[in-house]
Amino acid sequence: MKFFISNGEYYGILNFFKNKNILLSRGDPALKVAHFQNWYAEKIRFLELSEEKRKKPEEEQETEENQGEPIKKTDILKRTELIIFTKKRRSKPKFSWDELPEHEFSTENLYFWDGNIRNDINLRLRLKGFKVFGGHPLCEILEFDRAVAKQYFEKLNIPTPPYEVAFSVDEAITILKKSSFEKAVLKPSADISSITTLIAPPQELASFLEENRTTFEKAKNFIIEEFKEGVEISCERYKWGNQIGFFNFTIEAKKFLAGNLGVNTGSEFNIVFGYDLIEKFASYTKHKRRTIEILENICEELAKTQDLDCEILDINFIVNPETKEYYALEFTPRIGYLGTYTWAKILKDEGIFWDFIPDYLDENFTPPTSRFGFAVRITIPPYPFENPLINPKDIMVEIDAFEGEENGVRIEVSPEGIEYDEEENCFYSTSDNLCSVHSTSEKLENLFETTYNFIKENIDAPALQYRVDAEAYYVEYLKKL
């Protein structure tokens, strides 16, 4: 069982073996609260689970007599072997190493680091001999310095679109004005939300830089890249010791509005599937053999990064199905904000308690998977725009069920921005990122419709925002492969 935990700056995924199965019944407040408290418990970051309660996946069995019983307390959750620090919001967290006393860390734990925020803590853990699985501080350079990332692609002979590098706004403008690219991608190297990737004819990009010179002067360098037509797909590889593998793919819609319009928010919905489902996924496309070849080649490209000190690494590719060409666009030292939850949901529903325990990882690094994962981000205004006059805490949220299963689809709510008020006996919003809903199925049919029906029936709050066009989006995506 995965428990998703947030303290407002970091969120965590704690792996617990639970000895009771909970399926919420509609309209029962006691069950809602009991289940919610066990899902979203800010105060149990460093709980302990005794050795005798730690079981291997094949030994973990549910019995009829304990199914459906409510968990009213968290005392069955005794300990975890996994502590996760990962980026929840883009604002800089308040915590520092000095505010996280060393006695709170244990060499018995494995610390999963998904992302590149507060890398000073990540690095100190590694240097002090703590076991860390996840983004290495060096990977921050690969993500935010586009020139270094391009050099690394070339060093490993990983295909990447033709490009030029500029180290100032003036140099970038000169290159763009002389560029022979029909359409170019301008990628500034900067960890600043106001400086984003731009796509347009080179002359238009040159004019835009001239008009916004002050903003772009903050960038370290610029990549001027030839725009390549195709579809995007991310692939993640995992590394533990000398082992490399556990590849999974993510296809996500990054625009806020249906029809893939509006601002780029990173991910509004996604589908995720493991390496074992390449052939099954390809069966949904127009050219099965071609798709299989492309996805297997992408995995081979990821395998070239085995010498990079990062246990998790993601590369976003652009694929041209007609020519079978694919190009690496950028590195990410994490699974992805929404993809993290989706992959955890797949592992849970497969019965894989991938506990990030070193001994377990050594023996079970690449467990097989057979389910597709789907996720939808659910928000409320002012998302995706900031409005300091609006306080999300004023918004009450109704959750009738946190789990469900229908038509072979298993569904769960991950309450990222929801809290329970004991005095008012209600749920309320703590963030405009309200929650995300994750589902898995052995086939794509009914996955989208069943998930959307669950959302409509079980989640209610004023002005809910989520994209409802996932099925249409993926139908068009699959037609292109």
C-alpha positions in Angstrom: 0.0 0.0 0.0 1.3 3.4 -0.9 0.5 6.3 1.5 0.9 9.7 0.0 2.0 12.3 2.5 2.5 16.0 2.4 3.9 18.7 4.7 3.2 21.5 2.3 6.6 21.7 0.8 7.5 18.1 0.2 5.3 15.1 -0.5 6.2 11.6 0.3 5.2 8.1 -0.8 5.6 5.7 2.2 5.4 2.0 1.5 3.4 0.1 4.2 2.2 -3.4 4.3 -1.3 -3.1 5.5 -3.2 -6.0 7.1 -6.7 -4.8 6.3 -8.4 -4.0 3.0 -10.5 -0.8 2.9 -13.1 0.0 0.3 -15.1 3.0 1.2 -18.8 2.9 1.1 -20.6 6.0 -0.1 -22.0 8.3 2.5 -20.3 6.8 5.6 -18.4 9.7 7.2 -16.6 7.4 9.7 -15.1 5.3 6.9 -14.2 8.3 4.9 -12.3 9.9 7.8 -10.6 6.6 8.9 -9.4 5.9 5.4 -8.3 9.5 4.8 -6.3 9.7 8.0 -4.4 6.6 7.0 -3.8 7.9 3.5 -2.8 11.4 4.3 -1.0 11.5 7.7 1.4 14.3 8.0 2.7 13.2 11.4 3.9 9.7 10.4 7.0 10.5 8.3 9.3 8.3 10.3 7.1 5.5 11.6 8.6 2.1 12.3 7.5 -1.3 11.2 8.9 -4.3 13.1 10.9 -6.9 11.2 8.3 -9.6 11.8 5.6 -7.5 10.1 7.8 -7.1 7.0 6.6 -9.7 4.5 7.6 -10.5 0.9 4.9 -9.9 -1.7 4.0 -13.5 -2.2 3.3 -13.8 1.6 1.1 -10.8 1.7 -2.5 -12.3 1.6 -5.9 -10.8 2.4 -8.6 -12.9 4.1 -12.3 -12.6 3.8 -12.7 -11.8 7.5 -10.6 -8.7 7.5 -11.9 -7.2 4.2 -14.0 -4.1 4.5 -13.1 -3.3 8.1 -12.4 0.4 8.8 -9.0 1.5 10.0 -9.7 3.9 12.8 -6.1 4.4 14.0 -2.7 4.3 12.5 -1.2 2.0 15.1 -1.0 -0.9 12.5 1.5 1.2 10.6 4.7 0.7 12.7 7.6 1.4 10.5 8.7 2.2 7.0 12.0 1.5 5.2 11.4 4.3 2.8 11.6 8.1 3.4 10.9 10.3 0.4 11.8 13.9 -0.2 10.4 15.3 -3.4 9.3 18.6 -4.9 5.6 19.3 -4.3 5.6 23.0 -5.2 7.9 25.2 -7.2 8.4 27.6 -4.4 11.6 27.1 -2.4 11.0 25.1 0.7 11.7 26.5 4.1 13.6 23.5 5.4 17.4 23.2 5.5 19.8 20.5 6.7 20.1 22.3 10.1 16.4 22.1 10.6 16.4 18.4 9.9 18.5 17.0 12.9 20.8 14.1 12.1 19.1 11.9 14.6 16.0 11.9 12.4 18.0 10.1 9.7 18.8 6.4 10.0 21.3 4.2 8.1 18.6 1.5 8.3 16.4 3.5 5.9 16.7 4.0 2.2 16.0 7.7 1.2 14.2 8.1 -2.1 14.9 11.5 -3.7 12.6 12.2 -6.5 13.6 15.5 -8.0 16.3 18.2 -7.6 15.0 20.4 -4.8 17.1 20.9 -1.7 20.0 19.0 -3.2 22.2 20.1 -0.3 20.3 17.7 1.9 20.5 15.0 -0.7 24.2 15.4 -1.1 24.9 15.4 2.6 23.0 12.2 3.0 25.1 10.5 0.3 28.4 11.9 1.7 27.5 10.7 5.2 26.9 7.2 3.9 23.1 7.1 3.9 21.6 4.9 1.2 19.8 7.2 -1.3 17.8 6.1 -4.3 16.8 8.9 -6.8 18.0 12.1 -8.3 21.7 12.9 -7.9 22.6 16.5 -7.3 24.7 16.4 -10.5 21.5 15.8 -12.5 20.3 19.3 -11.7 23.0 20.5 -14.0 21.7 18.2 -16.8 18.2 19.5 -16.4 18.8 23.2 -16.1 22.0 23.6 -18.2 20.8 22.7 -21.7 24.3 23.0 -23.3 25.7 20.5 -20.9 22.8 18.1 -21.6 23.4 18.4 -25.3 27.1 17.6 -24.8 26.1 14.5 -22.8 23.7 13.3 -25.5 26.5 13.6 -28.1 29.0 11.9 -25.9 26.8 8.9 -25.5 25.8 8.9 -29.2 22.1 9.5 -28.3 20.3 11.2 -31.2 19.3 14.8 -30.5 18.0 17.5 -33.0 20.6 19.8 -34.7 21.3 22.9 -32.6 23.5 25.9 -31.9 24.5 27.4 -28.5 24.5 31.0 -27.5 25.8 32.5 -24.3 24.1 35.8 -24.4 20.9 37.4 -25.7 22.7 39.2 -28.4 24.5 36.1 -29.6 21.1 34.2 -29.6 19.5 37.0 -31.7 22.4 36.9 -34.2 22.1 33.1 -34.5 18.4 33.2 -35.0 18.5 35.8 -37.7 21.0 33.7 -39.7 19.3 30.4 -38.9 18.3 28.1 -41.8 15.7 26.2 -39.6 12.2 26.5 -40.9 11.0 26.4 -37.3 13.2 26.6 -34.3 13.0 25.8 -30.6 14.5 28.3 -28.2 15.6 26.7 -24.9 17.0 29.1 -22.3 19.0 27.5 -19.5 17.4 28.9 -16.4 15.5 27.6 -13.4 13.0 30.5 -13.6 9.4 29.9 -14.4 9.1 33.2 -16.4 11.7 31.9 -18.8 10.2 29.1 -20.9 10.9 27.1 -24.0 9.5 28.9 -27.2 8.7 27.4 -30.6 8.4 29.6 -33.7 10.2 30.6 -36.9 13.7 31.9 -36.1 13.0 35.5 -37.1 10.0 35.7 -34.8 12.0 34.3 -31.9 14.7 36.9 -32.6 12.1 39.7 -32.4 10.7 38.2 -29.2 14.1 38.1 -27.6 14.7 41.8 -28.5 11.4 42.8 -27.0 12.0 40.9 -23.8 15.7 41.3 -23.4 15.6 42.1 -19.7 13.8 38.8 -18.8 16.1 36.6 -20.9 19.3 38.1 -19.7 18.9 36.0 -16.6 19.5 32.8 -18.7 22.9 31.1 -18.5 22.9 30.1 -22.1 20.5 29.3 -25.0 20.0 26.3 -27.2 18.6 27.1 -30.7 17.3 23.8 -31.9 15.7 22.6 -35.1 12.0 21.9 -34.5 11.2 18.2 -35.2 7.6 17.1 -36.0 6.4 14.0 -34.2 4.9 12.8 -30.9 6.5 13.1 -27.5 7.1 10.2 -25.1 9.2 10.0 -22.0 11.1 6.9 -20.9 12.5 6.3 -17.4 15.3 4.1 -16.4 16.3 2.9 -13.0 19.7 1.9 -11.6 20.7 0.0 -8.5 24.3 -1.0 -8.2 25.4 -2.6 -11.4 21.8 -3.2 -12.5 20.0 -1.1 -15.0 16.4 -1.5 -16.3 12.9 -1.2 -15.0 12.0 1.0 -18.0 8.6 2.6 -18.1 7.0 5.0 -20.5 4.9 8.2 -19.9 2.7 9.9 -22.4 1.2 13.1 -21.0 -0.9 16.1 -22.0 0.9 19.2 -20.8 -1.6 22.0 -21.7 -4.3 23.2 -19.3 -7.3 23.3 -21.6 -9.0 20.5 -23.6 -7.9 20.3 -27.2 -4.3 20.7 -25.9 -4.8 24.5 -25.6 -3.8 27.1 -23.0 -0.8 27.4 -20.8 1.7 24.6 -20.3 1.3 23.2 -16.7 3.6 20.2 -17.1 1.0 17.4 -16.9 -2.8 17.5 -16.8 -3.2 13.8 -17.4 -1.0 10.9 -18.4 -0.8 7.2 -19.2 2.1 5.1 -17.9 3.1 1.6 -18.8 6.1 -0.7 -18.2 8.6 -2.3 -20.5 6.6 -5.6 -20.4 3.6 -3.8 -22.1 5.4 -2.5 -25.1 3.9 -5.2 -27.4 0.4 -4.7 -25.9 0.6 -0.9 -26.2 1.8 -1.3 -29.8 -1.2 -3.4 -30.6 -3.3 -0.2 -30.2 -1.3 1.7 -32.9 -1.5 1.6 -36.7 1.9 0.1 -37.1 2.6 -2.4 -34.3 6.0 -3.7 -35.4 7.3 -0.2 -36.1 6.1 1.0 -32.7 7.8 -1.9 -30.9 11.0 -1.2 -32.7 11.0 2.5 -31.8 10.2 1.9 -28.1 12.8 -0.8 -27.7 15.4 1.4 -29.4 14.5 4.2 -26.9 15.2 1.8 -24.0 18.6 1.0 -25.5 19.4 4.8 -25.6 18.5 5.1 -21.9 20.7 2.1 -21.1 23.7 4.2 -22.3 23.4 6.4 -19.2 24.3 3.6 -16.8 27.5 5.4 -15.7 25.7 8.5 -14.7 25.3 8.7 -10.9 21.6 8.8 -10.7 19.3 6.0 -9.8 16.3 7.5 -11.7 16.7 9.2 -15.0 14.1 10.3 -17.5 14.6 11.4 -21.1 11.9 13.1 -23.1 11.9 12.0 -26.8 10.3 13.3 -29.9 9.4 10.5 -32.3 8.7 10.6 -36.0 6.8 7.4 -36.7 7.0 7.7 -40.5 10.8 7.8 -40.6 11.3 5.8 -37.3 13.5 8.7 -36.2 13.6 9.7 -32.6 15.5 12.5 -30.8 16.3 13.1 -27.2 15.0 16.5 -26.1 15.9 16.8 -22.4 16.9 15.1 -19.2 14.8 15.0 -16.0 16.2 13.4 -12.8 12.9 12.1 -11.6 9.8 10.2 -12.7 7.7 13.3 -13.0 5.2 15.0 -10.6 2.1 13.2 -11.8 4.0 10.1 -13.2 5.4 9.3 -9.7 1.9 8.7 -8.4 0.8 6.8 -11.5 3.8 4.4 -11.4 3.3 3.8 -7.6 -0.4 3.0 -8.3 0.7 0.4 -11.0 3.1 -1.2 -8.6 0.5 -1.4 -5.9 -2.1 -2.9 -8.1 0.4 -5.5 -9.5 0.9 -6.6 -5.9 4.6 -5.4 -6.1 5.7 -4.0 -2.8 8.8 -2.5 -4.2 10.0 -1.3 -0.9 13.2 0.3 -2.0 14.9 -2.0 0.6 18.5 -2.6 -0.6 18.3 -6.4 -0.2 15.0 -6.6 -2.0 16.1 -4.4 -4.8 19.1 -6.6 -5.4 16.9 -9.6 -5.9 13.8 -8.1 -7.5 15.0 -5.0 -9.4 12.9 -5.5 -12.5 9.5 -7.0 -11.5 7.1 -7.6 -14.5 4.0 -5.4 -14.8 0.8 -6.0 -16.8 -1.3 -3.0 -16.1 -1.6 0.4 -17.8 -1.8 3.5 -15.5 -3.9 6.6 -16.1 -3.9 9.8 -14.0 -5.9 13.0 -14.1 -4.9 16.2 -12.2 -7.9 17.9 -10.5 -7.6 21.6 -9.5 -9.6 24.6 -8.4 -9.1 28.3 -9.2 -6.9 30.2 -9.2 -4.8 27.4 -10.7 -2.9 27.7 -13.0 -2.6 31.4 -12.3 -1.7 33.0 -9.0 -4.2 35.2 -7.2 -3.2 36.2 -3.6 -6.8 37.4 -2.9 -8.2 33.9 -3.2 -7.7 31.5 -0.3 -8.3 27.9 -1.3 -8.9 27.0 2.4 -12.3 28.6 2.0 -13.4 25.8 -0.4 -15.1 22.8 1.1 -14.5 19.5 -0.7 -16.7 16.4 -0.7 -15.1 13.0 -1.1 -17.5 10.1 -1.2 -14.8 7.4 -1.8 -11.0 7.3 -2.1 -11.0 3.9 -3.8 -13.1 2.0 -6.3 -13.1 -0.8 -8.8 -15.3 -1.2 -11.8 -14.9 -3.0 -15.2 -11.5 -4.2 -14.2 -10.3 -0.7 -13.5 -8.9 0.0 -10.0 -9.1 3.7 -9.0 -7.7 5.7 -6.1 -7.6 9.4 -5.1 -4.3 10.9 -4.1 -5.3 13.9 -1.8 -2.5 16.3 -2.4 -4.3 19.5 -1.4 -7.1 18.2 0.9 -7.2 18.1 4.6 -9.8 17.0 7.1 -11.1 19.4 9.7 -12.1 17.5 12.8 -14.0 20.3 14.4 -16.0 21.1 11.3 -16.2 17.4 10.4 -15.5 18.2 6.7 -12.7 18.2 4.1 -11.4 21.5 2.8 -8.8 22.6 0.3 -5.3 23.6 1.3 -4.1 24.1 -2.3 -5.4 24.9 -5.7 -3.8 21.5 -6.7 -6.7 19.7 -5.1 -5.9 16.0 -5.9 -5.1 13.6 -8.6 -7.0 10.4 -9.5 -5.1 7.4 -10.6 -6.4 4.2 -12.2 -5.0 1.0 -13.6 -6.3 -1.7 -16.0 -4.9 -4.5 -18.0 -6.3 -2.8 -21.1 -7.0 0.7 -22.3 -10.6 0.1 -23.1 -12.9 1.6 -20.5 -10.0 3.0 -18.6 -10.7 6.6 -19.3 -14.5 6.5 -19.2 -14.6 4.5 -15.9 -12.1 6.9 -14.3 -14.1 10.0 -15.3 -17.3 8.4 -14.0 -15.6 7.8 -10.7 -14.6 11.5 -10.5 -18.1 12.7 -11.2 -19.7 10.4 -8.7 -17.2 10.8 -5.8 -15.5 14.2 -5.9 -17.3 17.5 -5.5 -16.1 21.1 -4.9 -16.9 24.5 -6.3 -15.4 25.0 -9.8 -13.6 21.7 -10.2 -11.1 21.9 -13.1 -9.8 18.9 -15.0 -9.4 17.9 -18.6 -12.0 15.4 -19.9 -10.6 14.7 -23.3 -8.1 12.1 -22.4 -9.6 9.3 -24.6 -9.8 11.6 -27.6 -6.3 12.8 -27.0 -4.8 9.3 -26.9 -6.9 8.1 -29.9 -5.3 10.8 -32.0 -1.9 10.1 -30.5 -2.1 6.3 -31.3 -3.2 7.1 -34.9 0.2 8.8 -35.4 2.3 5.8 -34.4 
